[in-house]
Amino acid sequence: WKESPAQTIVTTHSPLLVDVGLWRGVTRMAGHAVYPTAERLDEKILDQSIAAHLDEIPQYYYHETTFTATGTELFFAKKVLLVEGPVEKYGLPRLAQVLGQSFEQLTVVSCNGKSKIAHYAVVCRAYELPLMVILDLDDRDESEKGNALVIGASAGAPIWKFTSSFEELLGIGKKADHKASRALGAIDELRDPAAIPEEIRNAIGAVAEWCNGQTS
């Protein structure tokens, strides 16, 4: 259809067909609203406009290396929780059930690494998707480069910060073998709410309060 003189509009509910690298051709419609707006694209994050950040996606091939097929499900979400990896994506909803909490209307997106959260946060802000972030500070200050990047890109959104990391709170050391699988095993063994580490309980409570509140 590229050779056709007629305009072609394709609609889909499948994240597999969304190419963030072609973001100028991607529109999100919610109710009577259409995103992204020109005003939002002109907003600045980390010293450049949101549009400039989005233009870096194809420039640096982030649409091939960062935004996976499952990651683009955020375009169809009512509310988005960005987490570092698959352990949090699985573990937080699982432990929320143990605590009797509900993550209604929430899509948990694994960004596959701390450094990539910022890219997902920019897309959420561009398309005005309600956003919350859970960040591992990894025993470092918030001003540390990696932490500051995520916090800056997520400005205006609620951010929950673990002092160390989600895995360490579960008792899995930084240099542990098969770290992810051991963390998932530890999650499945937690059936008593009182046994869930306090920091994780508090984080789940904050997420539940946010995602079950009014969308803003």
C-alpha positions in Angstrom: 0.0 0.0 0.0 3.0 2.3 0.2 2.7 2.9 -3.6 -1.0 3.9 -3.2 -1.9 7.6 -3.5 -4.7 7.0 -1.0 -4.2 7.3 2.8 -4.3 4.0 4.6 -5.3 3.7 8.3 -4.7 0.4 10.1 -6.3 -0.2 13.5 -5.2 -3.1 15.8 -5.5 -4.5 19.3 -2.3 -6.5 18.8 0.9 -5.2 20.3 2.8 -7.4 17.8 1.9 -5.0 15.0 3.1 -1.8 16.8 6.5 -0.6 15.7 7.7 2.1 18.1 10.5 3.0 15.6 7.7 4.4 13.4 6.2 6.4 16.3 5.1 9.2 14.0 2.7 6.8 12.5 1.4 5.4 15.8 -1.7 7.1 17.3 -3.4 6.1 20.5 -7.1 6.9 20.8 -8.9 6.8 24.1 -12.5 8.0 24.2 -12.5 11.3 22.2 -8.8 12.0 22.8 -6.0 11.3 20.4 -2.3 11.0 21.4 0.4 12.2 21.2 -0.5 15.9 21.2 1.7 18.6 19.7 1.9 20.2 23.2 3.1 17.0 24.8 5.7 16.3 22.1 7.1 19.8 22.7 7.6 19.2 26.5 11.1 18.7 27.7 12.6 15.8 29.5 16.2 15.7 30.4 17.1 18.8 28.4 15.4 17.8 25.1 11.8 17.5 23.8 9.8 14.3 24.1 9.7 14.3 20.3 13.5 14.3 20.1 13.6 11.4 22.6 11.2 9.5 20.4 13.3 10.2 17.3 16.2 8.5 19.0 14.3 5.2 19.1 15.0 4.4 15.4 18.2 6.3 15.4 19.7 3.9 18.0 17.6 0.9 17.1 15.8 0.9 20.4 12.7 -0.5 18.5 14.8 -3.6 17.8 16.7 -3.9 21.1 14.5 -2.4 23.8 10.8 -2.4 22.9 9.9 -6.1 22.7 6.6 -7.4 21.4 5.4 -7.8 25.0 6.7 -4.3 25.9 4.5 -2.6 23.3 1.4 -3.9 25.1 1.7 -0.7 27.1 -0.1 1.1 24.2 -3.3 -0.9 25.1 -3.0 -0.4 28.9 -5.2 1.6 31.1 -2.4 2.0 33.6 1.2 1.0 33.3 3.7 -0.2 36.0 7.3 -0.2 34.7 9.6 -2.6 36.4 13.2 -3.6 35.7 12.7 -7.3 34.7 10.7 -10.5 34.6 11.2 -11.3 38.3 9.2 -8.1 39.3 6.7 -8.6 36.5 5.9 -12.0 37.9 6.6 -11.5 41.5 4.7 -8.3 42.4 1.2 -9.4 41.2 1.9 -12.9 42.7 2.8 -11.4 46.1 -0.1 -9.0 45.9 -2.4 -11.9 45.8 -0.8 -13.3 48.9 -1.4 -9.9 50.6 -5.0 -9.8 49.4 -4.3 -6.8 47.2 -5.7 -6.3 43.7 -3.9 -4.7 40.7 -7.0 -3.9 38.7 -6.7 -2.4 35.2 -2.9 -2.5 35.6 -0.4 -3.7 33.0 3.0 -4.6 34.4 5.8 -4.1 31.8 9.2 -5.6 32.1 11.8 -3.2 30.7 14.6 -5.8 30.8 17.0 -3.6 32.6 17.2 -0.4 34.6 18.7 1.6 31.8 15.7 0.9 29.6 13.0 2.1 32.0 13.7 5.7 30.9 12.8 4.8 27.2 9.5 3.2 28.3 8.7 6.1 30.6 9.2 8.6 27.7 6.8 6.7 25.5 4.2 6.6 28.3 4.5 10.3 28.8 4.3 11.0 25.1 1.1 9.0 24.7 -0.2 10.1 28.1 -0.5 6.7 29.6 -0.9 6.7 33.4 2.4 5.6 34.7 4.1 4.3 37.9 7.7 3.1 38.2 9.4 0.7 40.6 13.1 1.3 40.7 16.0 -0.6 42.4 18.5 1.9 43.8 21.0 -0.9 44.2 22.3 0.6 47.4 23.3 3.8 45.6 22.2 7.4 45.9 19.4 8.7 43.7 21.9 11.1 42.0 23.8 8.1 40.7 23.7 8.3 36.8 21.5 5.2 36.2 19.1 6.1 39.0 19.0 9.8 38.0 18.2 8.9 34.4 15.1 6.9 35.4 13.9 9.4 37.9 14.3 12.3 35.5 12.5 10.5 32.6 9.7 9.5 35.0 9.2 13.0 36.5 5.7 13.6 37.5 4.9 9.9 37.8 4.8 8.1 41.2 8.1 6.2 41.7 8.7 3.5 44.3 12.4 3.0 45.1 13.8 -0.1 46.7 16.9 0.8 48.7 18.7 -2.3 47.4 16.9 -4.5 44.8 13.8 -6.6 44.6 16.0 -9.8 44.4 18.1 -8.9 47.4 15.0 -8.2 49.5 14.0 -11.8 48.7 17.3 -13.0 50.0 19.1 -13.5 46.7 22.6 -12.0 46.7 24.0 -9.9 43.8 26.4 -12.6 42.7 24.1 -15.6 43.2 24.0 -18.3 40.5 20.8 -18.5 38.5 19.6 -15.3 40.2 16.3 -14.9 38.4 15.2 -18.6 38.9 16.1 -18.5 42.5 14.1 -15.3 43.0 11.1 -16.8 41.3 11.4 -19.9 43.5 11.6 -17.7 46.6 8.4 -15.8 45.5 6.5 -19.1 45.1 7.4 -20.2 48.6 6.0 -17.0 50.2 2.5 -17.9 51.2 2.4 -16.1 54.5 1.8 -12.4 54.2 4.0 -11.8 57.3 6.9 -13.5 55.6 7.0 -11.0 52.8 9.7 -8.4 53.4 8.3 -5.1 54.6 9.7 -3.0 51.8 8.0 -5.3 49.3 4.7 -5.2 51.2 4.8 -1.4 51.3 5.6 -1.2 47.6 2.6 -3.5 46.7 0.4 -1.4 49.0 1.5 1.8 47.1 0.9 0.2 43.7 -2.5 -1.1 44.7 -3.6 2.3 46.0 -2.4 4.0 42.9 -3.8 1.6 40.3 -7.2 1.2 41.9 -7.6 5.0 42.2 -8.9 7.3 39.6 -7.0 7.6 36.4 -5.4 11.0 36.0 
